[in-house]
Amino acid sequence: MKDNKYYLMSQMKSVGMAYICWFILGCHYAYLGKWGWQILYWITLGGFGIWAFFDLFLIPAKVNNHNRVISQRIEELDK
C-alpha cells in the first residue's frame, strides 16, 4: 500500500497546516510523522522556547523536505 502513487500523494503536507499545528499544540513534528522529535519537543517545552522560536522560521524547509522525499518516491514509481 505504501508504494501506491495515490497513497503517497495523500501524504504530502502543507506549510499552512504545519504552522497551524505549531501554533495550537506545538504538534508540527507529529503532523510530519516525526513522533520521536515531537515527544522530545513536548518534554523540553519546545527546547525551553528556543527550539520553538527557530522552528517558526524552519517549518517551510521541514515541510519541503518531507514533500521532496515523497515526490522522489512517486517519481521512482513512475519509471
Secondary structure, 3 states (H helix, E strand, C coil): CCCCHHHHHHCCCCHHHHHHHHHHCCCHHHHCCCHHHHHHHHHCHHHHCHHHHHHHHHHHHHHHHHHHHHHHHHHHHHC
